[in-house]
Amino acid sequence: MANRRAVVVGAGIGGLTAAIALHRSGWHVTVCERAPAPPLTGAGIGLAPNALRALDAIGVDAARAAGSAVPETMGVRRSDGRWLTRVATADMAARYGVAPIAVPRPAFTAALAAALPAGAVRYGSAVTAVHDPEGSPVVRTAAGEDLAADLVVAADGIRSPLRHAHFPAHPGLHYIGETAWRTLVDAPDLPIAAMSETWGRGQRFGVTPLSDGRFYLYATALVPPGTRSADPRAELRDRFGSWHDPIPALLDRIDRLDPADVLQNDLYDLAAPLPALHHGRVAWLGDAAHAMAPNLGQGGCQAIEDAVVLAGLLPPNGADPVLAALAAYTAARRDRTDAVRVRARRVGRLGALRNPLAVAARDLAVRATPDRLALRGMDDLFNGFRPPP
């Protein structure tokens, strides 16, 4: 019997992971990506133990594929540099079986795409509709091409057109009140071994070392949606230039970048869970299914989990009960991903406090929590994933 056909809409991390998992279980896979080419610039991504465990289940070695950095410690600091909480990654590896790693996002997505057969990923191929999703789906592209499929994987991002088309009554996205800047800088001369996030009053600054001497930097601030400055480099300097070392030195490196290399995005999550993560023979994953704030570093990790669970529950080549498998996928993933979405929103509210008294109480409470208990609090995230048999 001919291979069953899957069309994946979106060549982000979740979509490419799903394509690899399906391809390796015998499906013929086509990935349609609206962007004209793979991303050459961008930011970094942290891969937590749950994501690494999921990737390992489908034979993907993220560190080997894209290079990686394992920080010595991870934690949260105040704007004066004092640590509020800190944990050694060696302790994380001992508890969860593997330490988290950080990789450049463009290199990681390129490595995932390279794991697929030549021609499987079609750039500049925007999907406009999926016809007959409950029977024999046909994916229509902007070029007028019709792709027949036994399964459609909607990994089309936070503003998923397919989500809107098939769940029109859903309230959509919720602005969480913050904008975020992200960039990569070269700084091999700076001896920074910690992955840290610094909390101020309504503002945060994150530093993640990468393996090639670069650093993934991000910052957030409470602003109305759509707020933009003429030069993001100058705005970051104004907001964070007086914070603890090494932030001023890293801002010096940002000043050397082209302003276009500093990405800015307002932060949204899904206002409410979807009623299901599938409709007919269409399955949603990643941001399209459960967009969440980045406060736990779990957006991409949950997309990877989605992809591996989806492929593991689907029947092998030649079998037919796709609809039952997609119902099982919703049952396996909807509650877990929504719990992570809600938790990420709550952590963001804590980090974004502005009132001086509230900030002082927050910092005191975080600092009073033993680091071992803070680490134990991540058990449900990092040990909450198990690949389907």
N, C-alpha and C positions, 0 to 999 in steps of 0.2 A: 504494500500500500504506500502511496506517495506520502511524503512528510506532511504533517499538518502545518498550516501556515499561520504565523503570528505577525501582526503589524504593530510595531511599537511607535507611539507618537511622542517624540521628544528624545534627544540624545544627550540628556543630562546624566548624572551619576546613576539615578534610579533606573532610567530607561535603558541605559547601556548594560547595567548589571542584569536587568531582566532579560535583555536580548542574549547575553552570554549564557545565563542559566537555561533559557529555553533552547538555544542552539545546542548546548551540550547534552540536552536530554532528547534530542532528535527532531526538534521543530525547525522548519524553514522560517527564518526571521528576516523581516525588512524593518529598518528603523527610518522613520521620516522626521527630519529636523528642519524647522523653519529657517534657522540661521544659515547664511550662505556658505559658511566654512567653520571648521572647529575653532574654539576660542584660543587666542594666542596670549591674551593677557587675562588677568583676573586676580583671584585671591588664593588663600589656602583653605584646607579643610582638615579638621581633626577627625581621625577614625578611632572611635572608642572600642573597647574590647568586644562589645556586642556586634559591631559592624565587622570587625576583623574575623570574628568567629563565623559570621554569615558568609563573608567572602571566601574563607577557607573551605566552607561546605561546597562551594562550586568550583574550587580549584584556582582561585585568584589570590596571588600573593601581592598585596598592595605595595609593600615595602620594596620588593624586588622590581615591580613594574614601574614605579614612579619615584623611587627614592623616598626616604623618610627620615624623620628626626624623632628621637625619643627624648623628651626633656627629662632633666634630673628630677624636677619637682613641678607640681602644679598647684595653683592656689589663688587666693584673692587678697589684694592689698588695699590699703587706704591711699589717698592721694599724696600723703607724706612718705609713703614707702613701707609703712609698718604692715606686716603680714597679719591678716585676720584669720586665715586658715591656710594650711599648706600640707601636702602629702607627697611622699616620695613615689615616683613611678615604679620603683622596685617593689614597694608594698602593694601597688595596684596589680603588678604582674603576679605577685605571689597569691593575691586574693582571687584574681579573675583569670589567671592562666596566660595572660598576655598584657603587655603595656600598651597604652594608647600611642598612636603615632600621628604625625602631621605631615601632609604632603601638599605640594602645589596643585591646586585644582586643575589647571590646564594640562599638566603632565599626567595626572591621574585619569582624566577623561580621555586623553589621547591613548593611553595604555589600554583602557577598556575597549575603545573603538578598534584598536589594533588586534584585539583578541577575537574579533568577528571575521567571517569570511569577507574577502574583497568584494566591495559593492553592496554590502549589507546595509551600510549607513548611507542615506541619501540626504546630503545637505541641500539647502534651498528648496526643500520639498514641504511646504506648509500644508497641513491637513485642514480642510474646510468643513468636513462632515463625515459622519459614519451612518450609512443607510442600513436599515434592517438589522439593528444590533441584536435583536432577540432570535433572529433566524440564521441567515447567511450574511454576515456583515460585509459591506463593501466600503472601503475607505476612499474618500474622494480628496484629491490634492488640488491645490490652487492652479496647477498646470492642466487640470482636467483629466488626470489619470485616475482610474478606478482600480483599487487593489482588493481582491477578494481575500477574505481571512476567515479562519476558524476561531480566532481570538484577536481582540484589539486591546493593547495595553496603553492606557492613557497616562502618559508621564509628561504631560504638556505644561507643567509648571504651575506656579501659584495662582495665575489668572486663567487657569485651564478653560479654554473655550468648550472643550468636550464636557467638562463638569457643568458649565452653565447650560449647555444645550440639553443635557439629559437629566439635570436636577434643577429645573428653572425656578422652583419654589424655595430653594435653599437661600438663606440670607447672604451668602458670599463671604467677603473678607471683612475683617475688623482691624482698624488702625490701632496699634497698641500705644501710640503716642510718641514714638521715637523714630529718629532717622539714624542711619548707620553709614559710616565711611569705612571702606576697605581698600587695602593696597598691599603690594609686596615691595620691599626695599632690600637693596644689597648692603650688608654691614658685616662682612666676615671678620672685621677687626674688633667687633664688640663682643666681649665674653659674657653672653647671656645664655644661661643654661636652664632657665625656668620658663614654663608657660604660665603666664599670669594674666589676671584681669583686675584692674584697679577701679575701685568704686569711689566716686566723689558725691557731689550733691546733684542728682539728676543727670550725671554724665559718667561714662565708663570708657576705659582704654584697655585694649587687649594686646598682648605680645606673644607670638608663637614662633619659636625658632624652627627653621627648616634645615634640611641636610646640606644644602648647597651654599650656605653662607648668607642666605636671604632670611627675612623675617616677614611673616604674615602679621599685619597690623590691622586692628579695627577699633573703631570708636563709636559711641552712641551719645545722643543728646535728646532731651525732650523738646520738641519743636512742633508747630503745626504742620500737617502734611503739605508737601510741595515746597517747603522752605529750602531755598538754595542761595549760596553766596557766589560772588563772582569768581573767587579763587578758593577752592576747598583747602589748599595747603595753608593759606593764611588763616582760615577759620580754625583749623586744627591747632595751629600755633597759638592763636588767641585763647582757645579753650583749655589747652593742655600743656602749654609751654612752661608753666610753673610747677608742674607735678614732678614726682620723684624721678631720679635716675633709674633706668636709662631712657626715659621717655623724651627728654629734650634732645638727646643725641639721635634718637630715631626720627624725631621731627626734622632734624637737620637733613636727614637722608630723604625725607618726603619732599623737602623744599627743592631737591634736585630733580624731582620727577616732573614730567609733563602733567598739567592739571587733569588731563583726560585719563591718566593712569590711576587716579584716586576715584574709586567708584563710590557713588552715594545712592542709597536706596532707602525709602521709607519702609518701616517694618510693619508687616501685617501678619495676622494669623487667620485661620478659618473661624468665623463667628460662631459656628456650631458644628457638631459632627455631621457628616453625610448620613443619610438614612441607611446606606449600604455602600460598600466599596466596589460594587459591581452593578451593572444593569445589562441584562441579557448576556451577551458574550464580550462585553467591554468591562475591563477592570481598571480601577484607578490606583495609582501608587504615588508615594512621595508627596511633594507640595500640592499636586493636583488633588490628592486624596485627603490630606490632613495638614495643610500648611501650618507651621508653628513658628513661634519666635525662636531666635537662635540662642537663647540664654542657657540652654543645656548642651549645646553643641550636638544636638541629636537629629536635626533636620535631614541631613544626608545619611546619617546612620540608620534612621528609621526607613528611609527610602530603600536602602540596601537590604534591610530585613524584609521589607515588603516583597522585593523582587525575588529573593531566595525562597520565601514561603510560597509565593504565587507559583513559581516554577515547580516547586516540590510537590504541591498539591494537584497540579494538573496531570491528566493521564499521560502515559507515555505515547510515543508515536503509534498511531493505529487505533488507539482506544477512543471512545466517543463521549463519555459523560463530562463534558467541559462545564456545563451549567452547574452541575452538582459540585464540581471542584471550585468554581468561583463563589458559590454560596459558602463553602468551607473556608475560603480565603477571607471573606467578610467576617465570618465568625472568629477566625484566628487573629485578625489584625485590627478590627475596628476599635475594640475596647482598649487594647494596649496603646495604640497610636493616639487615641483621644486623651488617655490619661497623661501621656507625655506632653501633648499639646497644652493641656490645662496646667500642668506643673511648670512648663516653660514660661507660660504667661505669669504665673505667680512669682517665680524667681525674678523675672524681669521687673515686676512691680517693686520687689524688695531692693534690687540694685538701682532703681531709678528714683528712690526717695530723695526729696529735696529739703524738707523741713529739717533744720539743724537738730532739733531734739529727736526727731524720728531717726535721722541718720546716726546720731550718737547711740541711741538704743539698739539700732540694727547692728552697728559695729561691735557693741559690747556683747550682744547675744551671739553673733557669729564667732567672736574671739573666745567666748566662754565655752564653746562646744569643742570637746576634744577632737583632734584630727582623726582619730580612729573611728569615732562615731560618725563624723562627716563622711568618711570613706564608706562606712557600712550603709549609710543612707543612699548610696548609689547602687546597692545590690539589685534592686528591682530593674534598674535600667541596664546594667552591664551583664547581669545573669538572667534577665527576663526573656532572652531569645534562645530558642532551641530550633534547629532546622527540622523540618518534617522528615519522617523516615523515608 
